Amino acid sequence: MRNDIEELQRIPFRLVVIDESQAIKNPTSLTARSLLKIGSAYRLALTGTPIENTLLDVWSQMNFLNRGLLGSYGYFEKNFIRPTCFVLRRTKKQVAKELPPKVEKVHYCEMAPEQAECYEKTKSTYRNEILEHVSQVGMARSRLKIFNGLMHLRQLALNPVLKDGDYEGQSGKDDEIRRMLQRAVKGGHKVLLFSQFVSYLSVFEDMLQADGIEYSYLDGSMDEKERAEAIKRFQENDHVKVFLLSLRAGNAGLNLTAADYVFLADPWWNPFTMRQAEDRAHRIGQEKAVFSYKFITKNTIEEKILDLQKKKTHLAESIIPDEDSILSGLNVQELEDLLA
């Protein structure tokens, strides 16, 4: 649509429909601005997640549907975004009562000895560097250093090879996920395996090939045709037992009811994003109970992320924060806890 906007805006459409309309949640984005140039008598927006970040998401979608209904952005911000607000919503349990149960479990993994040594050494270095930097220039001006440090520790908690290609040691999480995958496949189940890190999905590609397990694969670099083929392969081929998905590319808009197991290889800052990933399998059309496992490496930042999520749960109940907003909302004590 963005690429063809010069042609599309010349056509007097009767109806314009946008699916997954949260894609225009940012009114300054090229997608949202281009869409407003298309003329039509009627407009329809469909989304299961009208609010992902803030109430601005709602204003942007309504600005497409019925411009002016919620006033200007300045008016809306002053009267609705800044004051305390209430969001009336229906949960999936209320809407889709026929869905089978979803069982969520946290599955803890031990680090391999050489992995633990690498993690502790790196953590000590970052802790000293980051906290010293924060004491000198403050939290706001240290965000990039904080983000890079925490990202590095998250990768080490998965497998140090993600940061060091020469690492030849073991990964406790690799071994545990592999064991659980083999058990699930042997039991006749289909599994969705999510990770934020495409490089970690590559680790499991090698692993599945070595184990002779057929799989499908999806990440953000794939076009629509490749995505459709990957989804069809998993949904319709009984021999394809595992679907490897990057969290960003596969956490919304997909119906993957062939799976009844969901493995979340690494915790995301925003629990809502993880919940969306789980619900790729727990959707209308699912006839089996869905089992979701969050794999957490003990004594690492992954445990601290879960603790942070619990403390900030109220943020995710109505106004859903993104990763940026959670990190920018850290105080020094919370940062020290993450690096402890």
C-alpha positions as CSV (number, residue, x, y, z in Angstrom):
1,M,0.0,0.0,0.0
2,R,2.8,2.4,0.9
3,N,4.6,1.7,-2.4
4,D,1.5,2.2,-4.5
5,I,0.0,5.1,-2.7
6,E,0.3,7.5,-5.6
7,E,-1.9,5.2,-7.7
8,L,-4.3,4.2,-4.9
9,Q,-5.2,7.7,-3.8
10,R,-6.6,8.4,-7.3
11,I,-9.2,5.6,-6.9
12,P,-12.6,6.4,-5.3
13,F,-13.0,3.3,-3.2
14,R,-16.4,2.3,-1.8
15,L,-14.9,0.4,1.2
16,V,-11.4,0.2,2.7
17,V,-10.8,-2.6,5.2
18,I,-7.6,-2.9,7.3
19,D,-6.9,-6.0,9.3
20,E,-4.5,-6.0,12.3
21,S,-5.2,-2.3,12.4
22,Q,-2.8,-1.8,15.4
23,A,-0.3,-1.6,12.6
24,I,-1.2,2.1,12.3
25,K,-1.0,2.8,16.1
26,N,1.7,5.4,15.4
27,P,-0.1,8.3,13.5
28,T,3.3,9.7,12.4
29,S,4.3,6.5,10.7
30,L,4.5,6.3,6.9
31,T,1.9,3.6,6.9
32,A,-0.7,5.6,8.9
33,R,-0.1,8.8,6.9
34,S,-0.3,7.0,3.5
35,L,-3.5,5.3,4.5
36,L,-5.2,8.6,5.2
37,K,-4.6,9.6,1.6
38,I,-6.9,6.9,0.3
39,G,-10.5,8.1,-0.2
40,S,-13.5,5.8,0.5
41,A,-17.1,6.0,1.4
42,Y,-16.8,3.5,4.2
43,R,-13.9,2.3,6.4
44,L,-13.6,-0.8,8.6
45,A,-10.8,-1.7,11.0
46,L,-10.3,-5.2,12.6
47,T,-7.9,-5.9,15.5
48,G,-7.7,-8.1,18.5
49,T,-5.2,-5.7,20.2
50,P,-6.5,-2.1,19.8
51,I,-4.1,-1.0,22.6
52,E,-0.5,-2.2,22.5
53,N,1.4,0.8,23.9
54,T,-0.9,3.7,25.0
55,L,-4.3,5.2,24.2
56,L,-2.6,7.0,21.3
57,D,-3.1,3.7,19.5
58,V,-6.8,4.1,19.7
59,W,-6.8,7.7,18.6
60,S,-4.7,6.8,15.5
61,Q,-7.0,3.9,14.4
62,M,-10.1,6.1,15.0
63,N,-8.5,8.9,13.1
64,F,-8.5,6.6,10.1
65,L,-12.1,5.3,10.7
66,N,-13.8,8.6,11.5
67,R,-11.5,11.6,11.4
68,G,-12.4,14.2,14.1
69,L,-14.6,11.8,16.2
70,L,-12.1,11.9,19.0
71,G,-10.9,15.4,18.4
72,S,-7.4,16.5,17.5
73,Y,-4.5,14.6,18.9
74,G,-3.7,17.5,21.2
75,Y,-7.3,17.5,22.6
76,F,-7.3,13.7,23.0
77,E,-3.9,13.7,24.8
78,K,-5.0,16.5,27.2
79,N,-8.4,15.0,28.0
80,F,-7.8,11.2,27.8
81,I,-4.1,10.1,27.6
82,R,-2.8,12.3,30.4
83,P,-5.6,11.9,33.0
84,T,-6.2,8.5,34.7
85,C,-8.2,6.4,32.2
86,F,-10.2,3.3,32.2
87,V,-10.4,0.8,29.4
88,L,-13.4,-1.4,29.0
89,R,-12.4,-4.7,27.5
90,R,-13.6,-8.3,27.1
91,T,-11.1,-11.1,27.8
92,K,-10.8,-14.1,25.5
93,K,-12.4,-16.3,28.2
94,Q,-15.5,-14.2,28.0
95,V,-15.7,-14.2,24.2
96,A,-14.5,-17.7,23.3
97,K,-15.9,-19.9,26.1
98,E,-15.6,-23.0,24.0
99,L,-11.8,-22.9,23.9
100,P,-10.0,-25.7,25.7
101,P,-7.8,-24.8,28.7
102,K,-4.4,-23.3,28.4
103,V,-1.8,-24.5,30.9
104,E,1.1,-22.1,31.6
105,K,4.3,-23.3,33.3
106,V,7.7,-21.8,34.0
107,H,10.4,-24.4,33.3
108,Y,13.8,-23.6,35.0
109,C,17.1,-24.5,33.4
110,E,20.6,-24.7,35.0
111,M,23.5,-23.2,33.3
112,A,26.4,-25.4,32.1
113,P,29.5,-24.8,34.3
114,E,31.4,-23.0,31.5
115,Q,28.3,-21.0,30.6
116,A,27.9,-19.9,34.2
117,E,31.6,-18.8,34.4
118,C,31.2,-16.7,31.2
119,Y,27.9,-15.2,32.5
120,E,29.2,-14.2,35.9
121,K,32.4,-12.7,34.5
122,T,30.5,-10.6,32.0
123,K,27.8,-9.6,34.5
124,S,30.5,-8.3,36.9
125,T,32.0,-6.2,34.2
126,Y,28.7,-4.7,33.1
127,R,27.5,-4.1,36.6
128,N,30.6,-1.9,37.4
129,E,30.5,-0.1,34.0
130,I,26.8,0.6,33.9
131,L,26.3,1.7,37.5
132,E,29.3,4.0,37.3
133,H,28.1,5.5,34.1
134,V,24.6,6.0,35.6
135,S,26.1,7.7,38.7
136,Q,28.0,10.1,36.4
137,V,25.4,11.1,33.8
138,G,22.1,9.7,35.1
139,M,19.7,7.0,33.9
140,A,18.3,8.9,30.9
141,R,21.7,9.4,29.3
142,S,22.7,5.8,30.0
143,R,19.9,4.1,28.3
144,L,21.9,2.8,25.3
145,K,24.6,1.4,27.6
146,I,22.0,-0.2,29.8
147,F,20.1,-1.7,26.8
148,N,23.3,-3.2,25.3
149,G,24.5,-4.6,28.6
150,L,21.2,-6.3,29.4
151,M,20.8,-7.6,25.9
152,H,24.3,-9.2,26.1
153,L,23.4,-10.9,29.4
154,R,20.1,-12.2,27.9
155,Q,22.1,-13.8,25.1
156,L,24.6,-15.4,27.5
157,A,21.7,-16.9,29.5
158,L,20.6,-18.6,26.3
159,N,23.9,-19.7,24.8
160,P,27.2,-17.8,24.8
161,V,27.7,-18.7,21.2
162,L,25.2,-16.0,20.3
163,K,27.9,-13.4,21.3
164,D,31.1,-15.4,20.9
165,G,31.2,-17.6,17.8
166,D,34.3,-19.3,19.2
167,Y,32.5,-20.6,22.3
168,E,32.6,-24.4,22.4
169,G,31.0,-25.0,25.7
170,Q,27.5,-26.3,26.5
171,S,24.3,-24.4,27.1
172,G,22.0,-25.7,29.9
173,K,18.9,-24.2,28.1
174,D,19.8,-25.8,24.8
175,D,20.0,-29.2,26.4
176,E,16.7,-28.8,28.3
177,I,14.7,-27.4,25.3
178,R,16.1,-30.2,23.2
179,R,15.0,-32.8,25.7
180,M,11.5,-31.4,26.0
181,L,11.2,-31.1,22.2
182,Q,12.1,-34.7,21.7
183,R,9.7,-35.8,24.3
184,A,6.8,-33.7,22.9
185,V,7.5,-34.9,19.3
186,K,7.7,-38.5,20.5
187,G,4.3,-38.0,22.2
188,G,2.7,-37.0,18.9
189,H,2.5,-33.2,19.7
190,K,3.3,-30.2,17.5
191,V,5.4,-27.4,19.0
192,L,5.7,-23.7,18.4
193,L,9.2,-22.5,19.5
194,F,9.6,-18.7,19.9
195,S,12.7,-16.7,20.5
196,Q,13.5,-13.0,20.2
197,F,16.9,-13.9,18.7
198,V,17.0,-15.2,15.2
199,S,20.5,-16.5,15.9
200,Y,19.1,-18.7,18.6
201,L,16.6,-20.1,16.2
202,S,19.5,-21.1,14.0
203,V,20.9,-23.1,16.9
204,F,17.7,-25.1,16.9
205,E,17.7,-25.5,13.1
206,D,21.0,-27.3,13.4
207,M,19.7,-29.3,16.3
208,L,16.4,-30.4,14.6
209,Q,18.3,-31.4,11.5
210,A,20.7,-33.5,13.6
211,D,17.7,-35.2,15.3
212,G,15.9,-35.8,12.1
213,I,12.9,-33.7,13.1
214,E,11.0,-31.9,10.3
215,Y,10.3,-28.3,11.0
216,S,9.0,-25.0,9.6
217,Y,10.6,-21.6,10.0
218,L,9.5,-18.0,10.1
219,D,11.3,-14.7,10.9
220,G,10.9,-11.0,9.9
221,S,13.0,-11.2,6.8
222,M,10.5,-13.4,5.0
223,D,8.0,-11.9,2.5
224,E,4.3,-12.7,2.5
225,K,4.5,-15.6,0.1
226,E,7.3,-17.3,2.2
227,R,5.3,-16.7,5.4
228,A,2.2,-18.3,3.9
229,E,4.2,-21.3,2.7
230,A,5.8,-21.8,6.1
231,I,2.4,-21.6,7.9
232,K,0.8,-24.0,5.4
233,R,3.6,-26.4,5.8
234,F,3.3,-26.5,9.5
235,Q,-0.5,-26.5,9.7
236,E,-1.2,-29.1,7.0
237,N,1.8,-31.5,7.0
238,D,1.6,-34.0,9.8
239,H,5.3,-34.8,9.5
240,V,6.3,-31.2,10.4
241,K,6.4,-31.3,14.2
242,V,8.1,-28.0,15.1
243,F,7.6,-24.4,14.0
244,L,10.6,-22.0,14.8
245,L,9.4,-18.4,15.0
246,S,11.0,-15.1,15.9
247,L,8.9,-13.4,18.5
248,R,8.4,-10.2,16.6
249,A,7.4,-11.9,13.4
250,G,5.2,-14.6,14.8
251,N,3.5,-13.1,17.9
252,A,0.4,-11.7,16.2
253,G,-2.0,-12.4,13.3
254,L,-1.2,-16.1,13.0
255,N,-3.6,-19.0,13.5
256,L,-1.5,-22.0,14.3
257,T,-4.0,-24.4,15.9
258,A,-2.1,-27.5,14.7
259,A,0.2,-26.9,17.7
260,D,-0.7,-27.8,21.2
261,Y,2.6,-27.1,22.8
262,V,4.3,-23.6,22.9
263,F,7.9,-23.1,24.0
264,L,9.0,-19.6,24.8
265,A,12.8,-19.9,24.8
266,D,13.5,-16.5,26.3
267,P,11.4,-14.0,28.4
268,W,10.4,-10.7,26.7
269,W,10.3,-7.5,28.7
270,N,6.6,-7.1,27.9
271,P,4.5,-10.0,29.2
272,F,1.7,-9.1,26.8
273,T,3.9,-9.8,23.8
274,M,4.7,-13.3,25.3
275,R,1.0,-13.9,25.8
276,Q,0.2,-13.0,22.2
277,A,2.8,-15.6,21.1
278,E,1.2,-18.3,23.3
279,D,-2.2,-17.5,21.8
280,R,-1.1,-18.4,18.3
281,A,-2.1,-21.9,19.3
282,H,-4.8,-21.1,21.7
283,R,-7.3,-19.7,19.2
284,I,-10.8,-20.5,17.9
285,G,-10.5,-23.8,16.2
286,Q,-8.2,-25.4,18.7
287,E,-9.6,-28.6,20.0
288,K,-6.8,-29.7,22.4
289,A,-5.5,-28.3,25.6
290,V,-2.5,-26.0,25.0
291,F,0.6,-26.3,27.2
292,S,2.9,-23.3,27.3
293,Y,6.4,-23.4,28.8
294,K,8.5,-20.4,29.6
295,F,12.1,-21.6,29.7
296,I,14.0,-19.6,32.3
297,T,17.8,-19.9,33.1
298,K,18.3,-19.9,36.9
299,N,20.6,-17.2,38.5
300,T,20.5,-15.0,35.4
301,I,18.8,-11.8,34.2
302,E,15.9,-14.0,33.0
303,E,14.7,-14.6,36.5
304,K,15.0,-10.9,37.2
305,I,12.9,-10.1,34.2
306,L,10.1,-12.3,35.5
307,D,10.3,-10.5,38.9
308,L,10.3,-7.1,37.1
309,Q,7.2,-8.2,35.2
310,K,5.4,-9.1,38.4
311,K,6.2,-5.7,39.9
312,K,5.0,-3.8,36.8
313,T,1.9,-6.0,36.1
314,H,-0.4,-3.1,36.6
315,L,1.2,-1.4,33.6
316,A,0.1,-4.3,31.4
317,E,-3.5,-4.6,32.6
318,S,-5.0,-1.8,30.6
319,I,-2.3,0.3,29.0
320,I,0.3,-2.1,27.5
321,P,3.9,-0.9,27.7
322,D,6.4,-1.7,25.0
323,E,10.0,-2.7,25.7
324,D,11.2,0.9,25.4
325,S,8.7,2.2,27.9
326,I,9.6,-0.5,30.5
327,L,13.3,0.1,30.2
328,S,12.9,3.9,30.3
329,G,10.8,3.4,33.4
330,L,13.6,1.6,35.3
331,N,14.9,3.2,38.5
332,V,18.4,2.7,39.8
333,Q,17.3,0.1,42.4
334,E,15.6,-2.0,39.7
335,L,18.7,-1.7,37.5
336,E,20.8,-2.9,40.3
337,D,18.5,-5.8,40.9
338,L,18.7,-6.8,37.2
339,L,22.5,-6.8,37.4
340,A,22.7,-8.5,40.8
